[in-house]
Amino acid sequence: MQKIRRAYAVVMLMVLAACGGYGPVDVAPDEIARLEAGLLALGPDIDPVEAARAARISYSYTAALAERYQITDPPLVHNTKVNMGLRPRGLCWHWAQDLENRLEAEKFQTLDVLRAIANSESDWLIDHSTALLAPSGGALEDAMVLDPWRFGGRLFWGTVTDDTRYDWIPQEVVHARWRIEIAAGLRDAPPVGATLE
């Protein structure tokens, strides 16, 4: 039975992989300029130089991660490959963590790097993590979503309020709930990759 399941999984991966067109792509300068303008629109105190740098890094680092993660498939197919040990990284929280760390290294003065999780309370949807940029001191609702996972190595960005696909919750809020659930015996452990610091 195990062999049949494994064969089925391989066939499904091949079928879904045929959809193709995933992984690193060349980014037109006007795409970077649009993200820069979007970041500047988050608030009047955002430094234009920081917005330009953040936009450039968000796109270039997404492309670098797509190569490093060996992205060639849609996100859920790639997730399956990671979970089967066929790819090194590329789950949504890998993208979010790596992009967050890269943006944090810039030590922006007028932008804060945040993390958020969606679907954390769902019984049938998988958790989805992302990195965000907000005006310094701003709340999640003021932020720009930077989601490289959603389109398999192609950066999605948009404001939290305009991103109706996901109901984003600050990562620290979700982690606090998970800690309570673990302590109460309602949850065995945090999801893979979650460090409840």
C-alpha positions as CSV (number, residue, x, y, z in Angstrom):
1,M,0.0,0.0,0.0
2,Q,2.9,2.3,0.8
3,K,4.3,1.8,-2.7
4,I,1.0,2.6,-4.3
5,R,0.7,5.9,-2.3
6,R,4.3,6.8,-3.2
7,A,3.7,6.1,-6.9
8,Y,0.5,8.1,-6.8
9,A,2.3,11.0,-5.1
10,V,5.0,10.9,-7.8
11,V,2.4,10.8,-10.6
12,M,0.5,13.8,-9.1
13,L,3.8,15.7,-8.8
14,M,4.5,15.1,-12.4
15,V,1.0,16.2,-13.5
16,L,1.1,19.3,-11.4
17,A,4.7,20.1,-12.5
18,A,3.5,20.1,-16.1
19,C,1.8,23.4,-15.3
20,G,5.4,24.8,-15.3
21,G,6.5,28.4,-15.4
22,Y,7.7,28.6,-11.8
23,G,11.0,29.7,-10.3
24,P,13.3,32.7,-10.9
25,V,12.3,35.2,-13.5
26,D,13.7,38.4,-14.9
27,V,12.1,41.4,-13.2
28,A,11.5,44.5,-15.2
29,P,12.7,47.8,-13.6
30,D,9.1,49.1,-13.7
31,E,8.0,46.3,-11.4
32,I,10.6,47.3,-8.8
33,A,9.5,50.9,-9.3
34,R,5.9,50.0,-8.6
35,L,6.8,48.3,-5.3
36,E,8.9,51.3,-4.4
37,A,6.0,53.6,-5.0
38,G,3.7,51.2,-3.0
39,L,6.1,51.4,-0.1
40,L,6.3,55.2,-0.2
41,A,2.5,55.3,-0.2
42,L,2.4,53.5,3.1
43,G,3.3,56.8,4.9
44,P,4.8,60.2,4.5
45,D,7.8,59.5,6.7
46,I,9.3,56.7,4.7
47,D,12.7,57.5,3.3
48,P,12.6,57.2,-0.6
49,V,16.2,55.8,-0.6
50,E,15.1,53.0,1.9
51,A,11.9,52.3,-0.1
52,A,14.0,51.9,-3.3
53,R,16.5,49.7,-1.6
54,A,13.7,47.6,0.0
55,A,11.9,47.1,-3.3
56,R,15.1,46.1,-5.1
57,I,16.1,43.7,-2.4
58,S,12.7,42.1,-2.2
59,Y,12.8,41.3,-5.9
60,S,16.4,40.3,-6.2
61,Y,16.4,38.2,-3.0
62,T,13.2,36.4,-4.1
63,A,15.0,35.4,-7.3
64,A,18.1,34.3,-5.4
65,L,16.0,32.2,-3.0
66,A,14.1,30.6,-5.9
67,E,17.4,29.4,-7.3
68,R,18.6,28.3,-4.0
69,Y,15.4,26.4,-3.2
70,Q,15.4,24.9,-6.8
71,I,11.9,26.1,-7.5
72,T,10.5,24.6,-10.7
73,D,6.9,23.8,-9.6
74,P,3.8,25.4,-8.2
75,P,4.1,26.1,-4.4
76,L,2.1,23.1,-3.1
77,V,4.1,20.7,-5.4
78,H,7.3,22.2,-4.2
79,N,6.1,21.9,-0.6
80,T,5.5,18.2,-1.2
81,K,9.1,17.8,-2.6
82,V,10.5,19.6,0.5
83,N,8.5,17.3,2.8
84,M,9.7,14.3,0.9
85,G,13.3,15.4,1.2
86,L,13.6,16.1,-2.6
87,R,14.3,19.8,-2.2
88,P,16.2,21.7,0.5
89,R,13.8,24.5,1.4
90,G,10.9,26.4,0.0
91,L,8.0,26.1,2.4
92,C,6.2,29.4,3.0
93,W,7.9,29.9,6.4
94,H,11.3,29.4,4.7
95,W,10.6,32.2,2.3
96,A,9.2,34.5,5.0
97,Q,12.1,33.8,7.4
98,D,14.8,34.2,4.8
99,L,13.3,37.4,3.3
100,E,12.7,38.8,6.8
101,N,16.4,38.1,7.8
102,R,17.7,39.7,4.6
103,L,15.5,42.8,5.0
104,E,16.4,43.1,8.7
105,A,20.1,43.1,7.8
106,E,19.5,46.5,6.1
107,K,18.6,48.1,9.4
108,F,16.0,50.4,7.9
109,Q,15.2,53.5,9.9
110,T,11.8,54.3,8.4
111,L,10.6,50.8,7.6
112,D,9.9,47.9,10.1
113,V,10.1,44.3,9.0
114,L,7.2,42.2,10.3
115,R,5.9,38.7,10.1
116,A,2.4,37.4,9.8
117,I,0.6,34.1,9.6
118,A,-2.8,33.3,7.9
119,N,-5.0,30.2,8.3
120,S,-3.6,29.4,11.7
121,E,-7.0,28.6,13.1
122,S,-8.2,26.5,10.1
123,D,-8.7,22.8,10.5
124,W,-8.4,22.2,6.7
125,L,-6.1,24.9,5.4
126,I,-2.3,24.9,6.0
127,D,-0.8,27.8,7.8
128,H,0.8,30.4,5.6
129,S,3.6,32.7,6.7
130,T,4.9,35.9,5.1
131,A,7.2,38.9,5.6
132,L,5.9,42.4,5.6
133,L,7.2,46.0,5.5
134,A,5.4,48.7,7.5
135,P,6.2,52.3,8.3
136,S,8.4,52.5,11.4
137,G,6.2,51.9,14.4
138,G,3.3,50.9,12.1
139,A,0.8,48.1,12.7
140,L,0.2,45.1,10.6
141,E,-2.8,46.8,9.0
142,D,-0.4,49.5,7.7
143,A,2.0,47.0,6.1
144,M,2.9,45.8,2.7
145,V,2.8,42.0,2.2
146,L,5.9,40.5,0.5
147,D,5.0,36.9,-0.4
148,P,7.5,35.1,-2.7
149,W,5.9,31.7,-1.9
150,R,2.4,32.4,-3.3
151,F,3.4,32.3,-7.0
152,G,6.3,29.9,-6.7
153,G,9.3,32.3,-6.7
154,R,7.5,35.3,-8.2
155,L,7.1,38.1,-5.7
156,F,3.5,39.0,-4.8
157,W,3.1,42.2,-3.0
158,G,0.1,44.3,-1.8
159,T,-1.1,46.0,1.2
160,V,-2.5,43.9,4.0
161,T,-6.0,45.5,3.5
162,D,-6.0,44.8,-0.2
163,D,-4.8,41.2,0.1
164,T,-8.2,39.6,0.5
165,R,-6.8,36.1,-0.2
166,Y,-5.5,35.8,3.4
167,D,-6.5,37.1,6.8
168,W,-3.1,38.0,8.2
169,I,-2.5,37.9,11.9
170,P,0.8,39.1,13.5
171,Q,3.1,36.1,14.0
172,E,3.6,36.9,17.7
173,V,-0.2,36.7,18.3
174,V,-0.4,33.3,16.6
175,H,2.6,32.0,18.5
176,A,1.2,33.2,21.8
177,R,-2.0,31.2,21.1
178,W,-0.1,28.1,20.1
179,R,1.9,28.3,23.4
180,I,-1.3,28.4,25.4
181,E,-2.8,25.5,23.3
182,I,0.4,23.4,23.9
183,A,0.3,24.1,27.6
184,A,-3.3,23.2,27.8
185,G,-2.7,19.9,25.9
186,L,-4.9,21.1,23.0
187,R,-1.9,21.0,20.6
188,D,1.0,18.5,20.6
189,A,3.6,20.8,19.3
190,P,4.0,23.9,17.1
191,P,3.8,23.4,13.4
192,V,7.1,22.4,11.7
193,G,9.4,25.4,11.6
194,A,7.6,27.5,14.2
195,T,9.9,28.6,17.0
196,L,7.7,30.0,19.7
197,E,10.2,32.5,21.1
